Amino acid sequence: MDGGYEAEHIPGAESRPIPTIRGHLAPFNPEDQEFIDGALGELFED
């Protein structure tokens, strides 16, 4: 998982891989975009 190693070594960091088979094209799929929007919404609530 990209970013997982880095997140383990940065205090307060979290890695949330997008559960998709679309890779870098995930933002163009409405279901994947819902996951992304939810994670960003939680990030900006803090």
Sequence and secondary structure as in RCSB ss.txt:
>XXXX:A:sequence
MDGGYEAEHIPGAESRPIPTIRGHLAPFNPEDQEFIDGALGELFED
>XXXX:A:secstr
 TTHHHHHTSTT        S GGGGGGSHHHHHHHHHHHHHHHH 
